[in-house]
Amino acid sequence: MRSLLPLLLIASFSSSAQTFKKAGPFAHTFSIVARDAKTGEMAVGVQSHWFSVGTVVSWGEAGIGVVATQSFVNKSFGLRGLDLLRRGLTAPEALEILLKDDEGREVRQVAIIDTFGNVATHTGKMCIQYASDIKGKQFSVQANMMLGSEVCQSMSKAYEGSAGKPLAERVMLALEAAQAAGGDVRGKQSAAILVVPARSQDKPWDERTVDLRVDDHQEPIREMRRLLTVHRAYEHMNAGDLAVEKNDMVKAMKEYQAAMNLMPANLEMQYWTAITLANNKQVDKALPILKKVFAADKNWKALTQRLPSVNLLTVSEPDLQRILAL
């Protein structure tokens, strides 16, 4: 039945408005855009029964803002919206311009937040029910083609009730609440979370605090939760590596332990923690960890043999032999 949908909508518009329905993707979905008033970070979170929704709905740029464009998507709203914000327009001003010359505005759903926390939303009159949006303080939730009418209320309540938590976690909680309230009437397929910093450091290649996508999965929200945990664990690993560079072993081991607490079965985290211990003259503490890792996968021992030649393992020859004898 879904294949009839574009034909029914085309009948409601002039022939000049047909192009966007033939070429544009569907993204009947629920989403949230939000700004953390304390850190200035901005985020988009989304889930849909559509393949790779994160490549369609969520757009963001550090120090500029974020955009969610959905329903019968006009993908240009993403980049064009950010460009308008970059020129100094507020979120409401940008949205007004985007919708002004769009003959498909009544099947669009859009939400924008700028770097100052201004929020703008639009739900077209012909978005498929249940369709609605709720604009809150520096956030907005929006949904269309939902199973029931409580999705936006549930998202808003979850987001507002999680104040003080990291922005990505608050977005994740909102997505979980939406799904618990019934979610997309068609079911589940893909999800995404994008978080960008409050300010740009002129390094656009390194200005996405969180950038996670589940493109095709039976339980995309559950998988997104798992990926967010993995992301946090590797943030701790990176912080540990930085502490090692500064010769702060106490902080390094604290960060590495935090990573392993989040992902206790991850061999790589265990391995590099042990290598760091060994390089800091704590071989006896490293040995039991390495023994466990080698037993699980012998390729880690093969890797260990290659590290001394590139100065990534700097133990004495006798200690090296103790490690390789495990």
SULJORA-V660197 format. One record per backbone hydrogen bond with DSSP energy under -1.0 kcal/mol. NH is the residue of the N-H (numbers start at 1). CO is the residue of the C=O. If there is no record, write none. Layout:
[[NH;CO] [NH;CO]]
This chain:
[[4;1] [5;2] [8;4] [9;5] [10;6] [11;7] [12;9] [13;10] [17;14] [18;15] [22;18] [23;19] [24;20] [27;71] [30;47] [31;142] [32;45] [33;140] [34;43] [35;138] [36;41] [40;36] [42;196] [43;34] [44;194] [45;32] [46;192] [47;30] [48;190] [50;48] [52;215] [55;52] [56;53] [57;53] [59;67] [61;65] [63;197] [64;61] [65;61] [66;113] [67;59] [68;111] [69;57] [70;109] [71;27] [72;107] [73;25] [73;71] [77;74] [78;75] [80;76] [81;77] [82;78] [83;79] [84;80] [85;81] [86;82] [87;83] [88;85] [89;84] [94;90] [95;91] [96;92] [97;93] [98;94] [99;95] [100;96] [102;99] [105;102] [107;104] [108;105] [109;70] [110;122] [111;68] [112;120] [113;66] [114;118] [115;64] [117;114] [120;112] [122;110] [124;108] [126;106] [127;124] [132;143] [134;141] [136;139] [140;33] [141;134] [142;31] [143;132] [144;29] [145;128] [146;130] [147;183] [154;150] [155;151] [156;152] [157;153] [158;154] [159;155] [160;156] [161;157] [162;159] [165;162] [170;166] [171;167] [172;168] [173;169] [174;170] [175;171] [176;172] [177;173] [178;174] [179;175] [180;176] [181;177] [182;179] [183;178] [185;145] [187;184] [190;48] [191;214] [192;46] [193;212] [194;44] [195;210] [196;42] [206;203] [209;195] [210;195] [212;193] [214;191] [217;189] [223;219] [224;220] [225;221] [226;222] [227;223] [228;224] [229;225] [230;226] [231;227] [232;228] [233;229] [234;230] [235;231] [236;232] [237;233] [238;234] [239;235] [240;236] [241;237] [242;238] [243;239] [244;240] [245;241] [246;242] [247;244] [248;243] [252;248] [253;249] [254;250] [255;251] [256;252] [257;253] [258;254] [259;255] [260;256] [261;257] [262;258] [263;259] [266;263] [270;266] [271;267] [272;268] [273;269] [274;270] [275;271] [276;272] [277;273] [278;274] [279;275] [281;278] [282;277] [286;282] [287;283] [290;286] [291;287] [292;288] [293;289] [294;290] [295;291] [296;292] [297;293] [300;297] [302;298] [303;299] [304;300] [305;301] [306;303] [310;307] [311;308] [312;307] [320;316] [321;317] [322;318] [323;319] [324;320] [325;321] [326;323]]
